[in-house]
Amino acid sequence: MARSAVLTPADFAFPHNCIRAEADANVQTVLVCDLDLADLQTARLTGSVTPRSDRRPDLFSVVKTRAKPIPEEVASKSPNATDA
Protein backbone atom coordinates (compact mmCIF):
# COMPACT_ATOMS: atom_id res chain seq x y z
CA MET A 1 0.00 0.00 0.00
CA ALA A 2 1.41 3.39 -0.95
CA ARG A 3 0.21 6.71 0.39
CA SER A 4 1.64 10.24 0.30
CA ALA A 5 1.20 12.87 3.00
CA VAL A 6 2.33 16.30 4.14
CA LEU A 7 3.45 15.95 7.75
CA THR A 8 3.75 18.76 10.30
CA PRO A 9 5.68 19.18 13.55
CA ALA A 10 4.11 17.60 16.62
CA ASP A 11 3.31 20.92 18.26
CA PHE A 12 0.31 22.96 19.43
CA ALA A 13 -0.09 25.11 16.29
CA PHE A 14 -0.49 22.07 14.02
CA PRO A 15 -2.98 19.18 13.69
CA HIS A 16 -2.94 16.74 16.62
CA ASN A 17 -2.11 13.78 14.35
CA CYS A 18 0.69 15.72 12.54
CA ILE A 19 -0.92 15.16 9.13
CA ARG A 20 -1.70 18.35 7.20
CA ALA A 21 -2.87 16.57 4.03
CA GLU A 22 -3.06 12.95 2.91
CA ALA A 23 -3.66 11.31 -0.46
CA ASP A 24 -5.80 8.24 -1.05
CA ALA A 25 -3.99 4.92 -0.89
CA ASN A 26 -2.93 3.28 -4.16
CA VAL A 27 -4.40 6.05 -6.31
CA GLN A 28 -2.22 8.10 -8.64
CA THR A 29 -2.77 11.59 -7.20
CA VAL A 30 -1.23 15.05 -7.01
CA LEU A 31 -1.30 16.22 -3.42
CA VAL A 32 -1.71 20.00 -2.98
CA CYS A 33 -1.51 21.68 0.41
CA ASP A 34 -1.11 25.28 1.65
CA LEU A 35 1.73 25.74 4.12
CA ASP A 36 2.46 28.84 6.15
CA LEU A 37 6.25 28.94 6.42
CA ALA A 38 5.99 31.54 9.19
CA ASP A 39 4.17 28.97 11.35
CA LEU A 40 6.95 26.47 10.70
CA GLN A 41 9.61 29.04 11.61
CA THR A 42 7.72 30.00 14.78
CA ALA A 43 7.45 26.33 15.79
CA ARG A 44 11.18 25.89 15.19
CA LEU A 45 12.13 28.92 17.29
CA THR A 46 9.58 28.81 20.14
CA GLY A 47 7.78 25.46 19.89
CA SER A 48 7.67 22.81 22.56
CA VAL A 49 9.47 20.29 20.33
CA THR A 50 13.05 21.15 19.43
CA PRO A 51 14.58 20.04 16.11
CA ARG A 52 17.33 17.44 16.28
CA SER A 53 19.84 19.98 14.98
CA ASP A 54 19.23 22.13 18.07
CA ARG A 55 19.96 19.37 20.59
CA ARG A 56 23.16 19.09 22.56
CA PRO A 57 25.87 17.44 20.45
CA ASP A 58 27.56 16.04 23.56
CA LEU A 59 24.45 13.89 24.22
CA PHE A 60 23.43 12.97 20.65
CA SER A 61 25.60 11.91 17.74
CA VAL A 62 25.06 10.32 14.36
CA VAL A 63 27.14 7.22 13.72
CA LYS A 64 27.50 6.06 10.12
CA THR A 65 28.52 2.48 9.46
CA ARG A 66 28.72 0.43 6.29
CA ALA A 67 26.64 -2.71 6.06
CA LYS A 68 28.67 -5.89 6.01
CA PRO A 69 28.21 -8.09 2.94
CA ILE A 70 26.08 -11.20 3.45
CA PRO A 71 28.14 -14.40 3.17
CA GLU A 72 27.31 -16.39 0.00
CA GLU A 73 26.18 -19.49 1.94
CA VAL A 74 23.67 -17.41 3.91
CA ALA A 75 22.46 -15.49 0.84
CA SER A 76 21.86 -18.74 -1.09
CA LYS A 77 19.61 -20.06 1.72
CA SER A 78 17.46 -16.92 1.69
CA PRO A 79 13.80 -17.51 0.68
CA ASN A 80 14.17 -14.57 -1.75
CA ALA A 81 17.14 -16.13 -3.52
CA THR A 82 16.49 -17.17 -7.11
CA ASP A 83 18.01 -20.15 -8.85
CA ALA A 84 19.89 -19.22 -12.01
C-alpha positions as CSV (number, residue, x, y, z in Angstrom):
1,M,0.0,0.0,0.0
2,A,1.4,3.4,-1.0
3,R,0.2,6.7,0.4
4,S,1.6,10.2,0.3
5,A,1.2,12.9,3.0
6,V,2.3,16.3,4.1
7,L,3.4,15.9,7.7
8,T,3.8,18.8,10.3
9,P,5.7,19.2,13.5
10,A,4.1,17.6,16.6
11,D,3.3,20.9,18.3
12,F,0.3,23.0,19.4
13,A,-0.1,25.1,16.3
14,F,-0.5,22.1,14.0
15,P,-3.0,19.2,13.7
16,H,-2.9,16.7,16.6
17,N,-2.1,13.8,14.4
18,C,0.7,15.7,12.5
19,I,-0.9,15.2,9.1
20,R,-1.7,18.4,7.2
21,A,-2.9,16.6,4.0
22,E,-3.1,13.0,2.9
23,A,-3.7,11.3,-0.5
24,D,-5.8,8.2,-1.1
25,A,-4.0,4.9,-0.9
26,N,-2.9,3.3,-4.2
27,V,-4.4,6.0,-6.3
28,Q,-2.2,8.1,-8.6
29,T,-2.8,11.6,-7.2
30,V,-1.2,15.1,-7.0
31,L,-1.3,16.2,-3.4
32,V,-1.7,20.0,-3.0
33,C,-1.5,21.7,0.4
34,D,-1.1,25.3,1.7
35,L,1.7,25.7,4.1
36,D,2.5,28.8,6.2
37,L,6.2,28.9,6.4
38,A,6.0,31.5,9.2
39,D,4.2,29.0,11.3
40,L,7.0,26.5,10.7
41,Q,9.6,29.0,11.6
42,T,7.7,30.0,14.8
43,A,7.5,26.3,15.8
44,R,11.2,25.9,15.2
45,L,12.1,28.9,17.3
46,T,9.6,28.8,20.1
47,G,7.8,25.5,19.9
48,S,7.7,22.8,22.6
49,V,9.5,20.3,20.3
50,T,13.1,21.1,19.4
51,P,14.6,20.0,16.1
52,R,17.3,17.4,16.3
53,S,19.8,20.0,15.0
54,D,19.2,22.1,18.1
55,R,20.0,19.4,20.6
56,R,23.2,19.1,22.6
57,P,25.9,17.4,20.5
58,D,27.6,16.0,23.6
59,L,24.5,13.9,24.2
60,F,23.4,13.0,20.7
61,S,25.6,11.9,17.7
62,V,25.1,10.3,14.4
63,V,27.1,7.2,13.7
64,K,27.5,6.1,10.1
65,T,28.5,2.5,9.5
66,R,28.7,0.4,6.3
67,A,26.6,-2.7,6.1
68,K,28.7,-5.9,6.0
69,P,28.2,-8.1,2.9
70,I,26.1,-11.2,3.5
71,P,28.1,-14.4,3.2
72,E,27.3,-16.4,0.0
73,E,26.2,-19.5,1.9
74,V,23.7,-17.4,3.9
75,A,22.5,-15.5,0.8
76,S,21.9,-18.7,-1.1
77,K,19.6,-20.1,1.7
78,S,17.5,-16.9,1.7
79,P,13.8,-17.5,0.7
80,N,14.2,-14.6,-1.7
81,A,17.1,-16.1,-3.5
82,T,16.5,-17.2,-7.1
83,D,18.0,-20.2,-8.8
84,A,19.9,-19.2,-12.0
